Amino acid sequence: MTQQGKTMKSKPKSDTRQARVSPLEPILAGYVSSDRDHALTAPVRGIELFVGECLDDRHPSLTGRVLVAWQDERASTIEKWLPTLQGLSVRKLDRVLLQQPVNWPEPIVFGVLDGCADRRRPDLVAEHSIELKPDEAVRIDSCNGSPLVEICQENDQPVVRLLSDDVNLDLNGKLEISAQSIDLKAKQGQFSITAEGDVVVKGEIIELN
């Protein structure tokens, strides 16, 4: 192209198209390149599964996190408080399965290997509690004021006393009573057992008087 004896070259059109960049790439790149978080780099790159051991199941301030120790591909031991899946019961000394999602900055505990540790009953959280003195009791009355149930302490033992003259314990399913030893007494009158099916009595020695 010429203008007034001068030659002008047209500039090539710049490519305005830009490669699409995921908003998670800068975040993941920061974790992969950080020496401080080297323990997380292997799971991020390989999406690998790890088996770890729970060292503590109670975080000082956060819920849903347990302290887990595991080894990475370099045989380096790592200890970190990790989140667990909602509803997953993890206890101390359990061996757990860890997995690193590609869009998450830390591994997640998503499973427990059965049989690796004795499972104990989870501790219940007391929503309400009351302290009873030796001469105090908790009583439940009906709407008309009739006493129903009393809970107290006698001879350093808890006592649950039903205050009605007659009590009917009725349920649709199975009733199971378990204890180190069981002693059933009828203070007055007979002791009667009725069953629609067979009555089975098992024991090392059965004494009938």
N, C-alpha and C positions, 0 to 999 in steps of 0.2 A: 504494500500500500504506500503510495507516494503522495506527498502534499508539499507544494511549492519547492520541488526539487529535493526534498528530504524523504528518506525512506524510513517509514515507521513500521515496526514489527508489533503485531498484536500479541498481548500477553496470553499465555495459555490459561484457560479457565481452571480455577482451583476446584478440586473435588470437595464439595461441601458435605459429602456423606461422612459420617463418623461411626466408628465401630461401637456397637452397643456394649456398654460396660455394666455388669451387674452391680447393684448397690452394695452387695455383700463382699465383692472382690477386695476393696480396700480394707475391710475389716479382717477378712481371712488372711490377706497378705501381711497385715500387721502381726497377727498371731504366728504365722509361719516364720516370719523373719526375725521375730523377737527371741533373743537368747534367753531371756528371763523365763519364757514360757516354752522352753525346748521340749518339756514333757508332753506338750499338746501337739507338737508338730507331726509326730508319727501317726496318731489317729486321724488328723486332718488330711494328710496326704493319702494314706492307705485305706481309710474307712475300715480299720481293723477292729476286731473284737479282742478285749482283754479280760482276763480273770484276775480279780483282786480280792483282798481280804478286808472286811470291815473291822476297823480298829475301835471305833466309837460310834454309837448310834444316837447320840444326843449332842446336837450342836449347841454351843453356849447361848446363842441368841436367835438362830434361824431354824425354822421348821422345814422338814423335807430334805435335809442334807445329812449325809453320814461321812465319817472320815474313812477313806479307803486307801490302802497301800497296794501298789502293783508295780510291775517292771515293764519298761518299754523295750523296744527292739535292741537297744544298746545294753540291756541288762542293768539299767540304772533304776534303783528303787525310788518311787514317787509316792508321796503322801499328800492327799488333797481332800478338802471337803467337797463332795460332789452331790448334785441334786439327784433325787430318785423319782421314779414314776409315781404318779398319784395313786394311793392305795396300796403301794408295795410295802410289805413289812420286812424291814432289814434289821437284824440284830447283830450285836457284837460277836465276832469270830465267824460270822457267815462268809462264805466265799460267794462273790457276786460277779455278774457279767456287766462289762462296761462297753459302751460304744460311743464313738465321736461323730455326731451329725456334721455334715459339711457346712451347714449354716449356723452352727452353734459353737461358742468359744471354749467349751469344756466338755469332757466326757459325761455321760449320763448313766446312772445305775438303772438298768431296766430288767434285771432278773436276779434270782437267788438260786444257787445250786443246792438242791435238796440233799440231805444226808451228810453234809460237811460239818455240821455242828448240831448239838442238841438244841431243839427248838423249845424255848420256854414261852410261857404264856405272857403276852404283852402286858405291861403295867397299865392298869386303868387309871385314868385321871379323875380325881374326886372333884366333881363340880360343886358339891355342897358338903360340908362336914360340921359336926357339932361335938363338943367335948363334954362328956358326962362325968360328974363327980360320983363318988361311991354311993351316995344316997339319992341319985337322980335317975330318971328313966325317960325314955321317949314313948309317948302313947299316941295311938291313932284311934279317934272316936268316929262313930257314924254321924250322919247329919242330925239325928235326934239325941245325940249325946251319949249313946251307949258305947262303952269301951270295946275296942276290937282287938288291937295288938299292942303289946308292950315290949320294949327292948331295953335291957338293963345289963348290969354286970354283977355277977354273984360269984364269990370265991375265985376272983381273977379270971372268970370265964364269961363270955357273952351268953345271954339268955334271951331267947325269943319266946314270949308267952302269948298264947291265944286266949283272950279273956272271955270269949263266949262259951256258954255251957256246951253247945254242940257245934261241931265244925264239919263241913263237908268239903273235902278236897277233890274237885272234879276237873278233869281235863280230857281233851280228845286224843292226845298222843300218848307217848310212852313216858312213864315216871321212873326215873333212875335215881337211887340214893347211893352215894359212895362215901365211905369213910374207912379209917383204919379198923374200927370195930363198931358194931351196931348192937344196941340193946333196946329191945322193945318190951314194954311193961304194960300190963293192964292192971290198974290199981284196984278196980272192983269189976266184977263181972267176967264174962268170957272173952276169949281172944278168937275171933272168927276169921277164916280166910275163905273167900269164894272166888272161883274162877270159871269162866265159860270153857276154857281149854284145860290142858294138863297142868298139874302143879308139880314142879321140879324142885327138889331140894338137893344141893350138892355140898359136900364138906368132907374133910378127912375123917372126922368122927361125928356121928349124929346121935345125940342122946335124947331119948323120949322118956319122960317121967310120967 
